[in-house]
Amino acid sequence: MSLPIDTLTERLDRLLPQTQCGQCGYDGCRPYAEAMARGEAGVDHCPPGGDAGARALADVLGVIALPFDRSRGEHKAPQVAVVIEADCIGCTKCIQACPVDAIVGGAKYMHTVIADLCTGCELCIPPCPVDCIALVSVTR
């Protein structure tokens, strides 16, 4: 007995790490889950989920488990972004890049990261013109 596509999508989405990083080739975890539920994407596209995540997705879909595709990125320990306050110029480029709205601040003022919201996706780092964002490992 197969699950309705909405139910299947929901189950797959709950297994994904919710980093919204786009390494899977989709705009976020939900679009990737939808593609898997439709049979348009494999279970091996999520580096943040690692091999364990790919196995869990395969179990739900009833397909052969594959290791995650290393060409999409590396599996890393949980991390969060931290703004180096002394270097921040308040350009807001990191705020615009953050897919989960974990960075707050105003134009021309120092920004900060709300650690509980940060997924460690690294998307805030490339647009920063002064290289004032660091990633630190966390234990969740």
Residue pairs with C-beta under 8 A, 6 or more apart in sequence:
2 8
3 11
5 37
5 38
8 37
8 60
8 61
9 30
9 33
9 34
9 36
9 37
10 33
11 60
12 33
12 36
12 37
12 57
12 60
12 61
13 29
13 30
13 33
15 49
15 53
15 56
15 57
15 60
16 29
16 32
16 33
16 46
16 49
16 53
16 57
17 29
17 46
17 48
17 49
17 53
17 119
18 29
18 119
19 29
19 48
19 119
19 120
19 121
20 28
20 29
20 99
20 100
20 119
20 121
21 48
21 73
21 99
21 119
21 121
21 122
21 123
22 28
22 99
22 121
22 123
23 45
23 46
23 47
23 48
23 72
23 73
24 32
24 41
24 45
24 46
24 72
25 32
25 41
25 45
25 72
26 32
26 35
26 41
26 45
28 99
32 41
32 45
32 46
35 41
36 42
36 43
36 57
36 61
42 66
43 54
43 57
43 58
43 61
43 63
43 65
43 66
44 54
44 66
44 67
44 68
44 69
45 68
45 69
45 72
46 53
46 54
46 57
46 68
46 72
47 68
47 69
47 70
47 72
47 73
47 74
47 75
47 76
48 73
48 75
48 76
48 120
48 121
49 56
49 57
49 68
49 75
50 68
50 75
51 67
51 68
51 75
53 68
54 65
54 66
54 67
54 68
55 65
58 64
58 65
58 66
59 65
68 75
76 120
77 137
78 120
78 137
78 138
78 139
78 140
79 120
79 135
79 136
79 137
79 138
80 113
80 115
80 118
80 120
80 135
80 136
80 138
81 94
81 102
81 103
81 113
81 118
81 120
81 122
81 124
81 125
81 133
81 134
81 135
82 113
82 115
82 133
82 134
82 135
82 136
83 94
83 103
83 110
83 111
83 112
83 113
83 132
83 133
84 132
84 133
84 134
85 110
85 112
85 132
87 130
87 131
87 132
88 105
88 110
88 111
88 130
88 132
89 108
89 129
89 130
89 132
90 105
90 106
90 107
90 108
90 109
90 110
90 111
91 107
91 128
91 129
91 130
92 105
92 106
92 107
92 111
93 127
93 128
93 129
94 103
94 111
94 124
94 127
94 128
94 133
95 103
95 104
95 105
95 111
96 127
97 123
97 124
97 126
97 127
98 123
98 124
99 119
99 121
99 123
100 117
100 118
100 119
100 121
101 117
102 113
102 114
102 115
102 117
102 118
102 119
103 111
103 112
103 113
103 114
103 118
103 124
104 111
104 112
104 114
105 111
105 112
115 138
120 135
120 138
122 135
124 133
125 133
125 135
